[in-house]
Each structure stands twice: as structure tokens, then as C-alpha cells.
């Protein structure tokens, strides 16, 4: 069985209001040293019955079709064998 970890983040230059909100909240909690904060998504998907190449192809399709908004988001994934 394979497990994919998918990381999705905003593309450089895209405004991140959620990240700004977290940054301001951290400042108000006494952490003025916090600079830029960027929020993203993290997903884990288990895949059964596929080899790495098939998994990579399917994950690419999943990200393109549903998981990431490719106009404003970048994504990457890792595939690991699990028992």
C-alpha cells in the first residue's frame, strides 16, 4: 500500500488573508518577531493496488482536477510505501 502526502500552498504573490490574520494574532499574543505567515493545506491519501508511477499519475490528476486551485495554488506530493 502507498501513502501520499500532498502539500498545497498559495503561489508567490497571491494575497493570504488567513496568514495575515494568524500573523496579527501571534503579534497580539506577544510574538512580535513573527514575520510572514503563509497558510496552506496538508492531505494524506492511502492508495491501494497501484505502483508508484500509477500513483503519481493519479495524484497529479487529483491535484489538477480537485485538490488544488492551480490558478492561485502550487502543490507537491510525496509517495511512501506503508505496511
Secondary structure, DSSP 8 states (H G I E B T S, - for coil): -EEEEEEEEE-TT---HHHHHHHHHHHHTT-TT------EEEEEEEE-S--HHHHHHHHHHHIIIII--TTTEEEEEEEEE--
